[in-house]
Amino acid sequence: MENRIPPLRLAVVGHTNTGKTSLLRTLTRDANFGEVRNSPGTTRHVEGVRLKLAENALIELFDTPGMEDSMALLDYLGRLDTGEERIDEPQRIALFLQAPEANERFEQEARVLRQLLQSDAALYVVDVRDPVLAKHKDELRVLAQCGKPLLPVLNFVRSPDQRINEWRTALANLGLHASAEFDTVAPALNGEAQLYEKLALLVSAQYSEQLRVLSLDVEKQRQQRLQDAWRLLAELLIDVTAWRLISPSQKEFLEQNVKHLHETIRLREESCVKSLLRRFNFSTRDYLPDHIALEGCRWETDLFHPEVMKELGIQVGKGVAAGAMAGATFDLLTAGLSLGTGTLVGAAAGGLWQGVDKWGQRLLGKWRGESELTVDDSVIRVLALRQTALIEALAKRGHAAQTPIAIPRSQMALNHADAAVGAAINWRSGSLPDILQQARAFPEWSSMHPKYLSSLRRDQAVAAFAELLAGTATITTTTPAASPMTSATDIPATPSTTSESKPTIPPYYD
């Protein structure tokens, strides 16, 4: 899309410590923008970013300091009308900015007002947990004198201490009847779209179109992140289900190889978690629940422990509670095969080994006294529940959140119980999905297999399984009609897609 229209310039204004920088972090999906602390006056100067689509800058957002002495400033502005004729309010603000007080007593407020005069509109961030005080009203009266459209953004609306009705009444009394609810810590899935829709009502038509384009692109990106996340989970579950180890049947060797199986699966899930965090622009600092320590590569609550299965209400398989062998299933070499060991031996002795397929190799291993180790179904169910809960938490998390994600196992089981009603997959009991049962027969589908090679059949299975996972989730994943977006870089063997530029957020300084 060609865009010769200059970007919409938005000043983000408000009282100190209401979440202005947090709003910028969430809108840009950049957890490192600015500085966020639970103390007043954290932002001391103006910072900005651009939201771009392809090479076109659509919006410039400017983070401003908090206003600290609006009551005294309003009184000062009133004294500037000394002549017989009253001056226009924007002219009064410009007069104030030329006065010595703008560089001394009201330095912070002057920075805000100067940026607002240079902007096309402003987002006024409100912490709805705060009571409406006289200083807030005076602050709004001062900002209104700049003559720019002002959209109040009601932050922390999900807090039990919110006073949203009190704020709505106060804003209406000041002539601000349009506002947007946007919780910067846990925004609604369509929160950004609603914010841009409200803002479009206040600005000129040319900027309304830019906001509409940005809103559509934001939704496409959200859907693409979810699609990529379900694919990452599909990759994980197919990798783990298809993987198998061949081990001598003696107990000491079996125990040693089961430990190897455990550690390999732990590391594979850890890799999936990190990929999911990166796909949603988070880091390992954002996910520290009670059962995983990512950086240390160790787990506090074992993935293979029977108690984990019980807490999640998972039907325990035969291999889970076998002491040191927990989580592994043994001796599946002849399952579903009609070819007997005697036939295999005869074929090998007669020089016909080249005509015996992969099933023959498995039977030969059994003839040699080897066992095959695969991951028990119950472990796969735990992996599915844990990663589904993480995906849903990441999709609902704002980049201003300061508390790491923690998903108790009891809540994980409850969430899944709600999601499983009428769903195609019940991870707690019953048979595994057909695609995973099929993966059991193809060890080369696992990326952990030494002879792993990507194949069209495996890619098709991953794509179909990702679609199935998305269809059973509690998050809406219907993709709007649009060109496909670039897929996640963490996803191997992605089917062919066409690239489309996503919004980028390079730093911008006024």
Summary of the structure (lengths in Angstrom):
residues: 510
radius of gyration: 29.6
end to end distance: 25.8
largest distance: 116.2
contacts: 1607
relative contact order: 0.12
helix: 45%
strand: 11%
